[in-house]
Amino acid sequence: MTYGTLYLIPTLLGEGDIAWVIPTAVKQCIADLSYYIVENPKAARKFLRQVDCNLSLQEIKMQALDEHTQSKNFIDFLAPLLSGNNVGLLSEAGCPAVADPGAGLIRIAHQRNIRVVPLVGPSSVLLALMASGLNGQRFMFHGYLPVERNKRIIKIIQLERESVRDDQTQIFIETPYRNQRLLEALIQNCQNNTNLCIASNITLANEQIRTKTVKEWKQTAPKVDKELVIFLLHG
């Protein structure tokens, strides 16, 4: 029995021109897929309209996998693959399984000897690191920092110390409506000479990527609430 291939499909990071971030070869690769595992069905249908699929949306079968999906259900998602069909894994934005659901499913696919193929597209984490001017040889992505104020401050101080000790860029994100509070905590608790990159709305028309010292940010702190932001810190 020949199994299908699980394609990991990056999608847009927001409203924009799909030709700017999704290569033609990727669109051709997924044009005939009839099975998808998606984080958000509405966002997935919008993306598939933009890539000009050869199938109608009515012909495409979707299963939803999000942060609430239990791992015991993962094997059900693999049924089309085990029957020989190719399947696309699609996040709501950016790359599947990178700060998004999907890693557990991919791990089980490997265990079942299903071929996993990552496709080319935008990763806000790597694009921000590329443009930051900070250390791209040693870096760590932490996802979300603690929400509770005191725990967050402790974590920020810890990350700054580790960055100095290991010459390592620390990368993290926040829910848009809490961005401003995180930025204020960084400015208030990091050393003045620590470098901080604020990368917002990457690949979108209002993209802004700036690296300054904490001392400089104290004078010109931007408004980042409701924006899609990656924070990068290097002590």
Phi, psi and omega in degrees: 000127178265124180277160174282176179253137176265111180266129177264111193251114173287150176230179184296153178271356180173194179293128180177184182277116183297330181295339182285333188233345180245114182297152178301321181299324178293317179298322178292323182296323186260002186299330185254007180291134179248357178235133179223145168248120191231150176283320183222108184303320181296313179295324180295316179297321178297317179297315183294329174296323183286332182270004176057060178297150177283343179257152174284158179298334179291335180275345184271133180259129182238140170239136184268128176232113179228192185293347180266352182291131181277143184297334180295343180268355185300322184297331178295326180293335184274355184306313178300322179295317181292341177267004176098007180264142173283146184226141175256134175257123191229120174279170177291326178205142177076213188264134177300142174071003174250103188057028180211162179295159173133336185299318181297320178296317180297321180298318178293325177300318177297319180298330180268008179063033174272133180290131179245125183237113175279133179258160185280136177179185188283133169240112183299327181296309182289322179297320178295317179298317179303319187269355187283331187080004179268179188295113178264002178270327179227116180208160181221129175260125186253357183070229182267140173276165180303146180280321183296134191305306184294319178296324179294316179299315178301318181293318180299313180298320178298314181296321179295318180295317179295325179296317178294315184296318187255002185052053189236134174281128178259128185238135179205167183228173177209156172298134187312319184286351176252005182303315186297319179295322178294316179300317179297320179294322178295314182294324184281335190244351178267159178292150184301327184270003176290136178275135179228123176257131174247111183246111185240145174053048184298135182074000180264170185297331182257030179301136175222124177228113183225136175243125178218168171285160177302322178300318179291322179295330179299330181274335187222045183295126182279167172269116184238007177293141181073006177261161176267106193236139167249131177255134177230131186233137176218114182284000000 
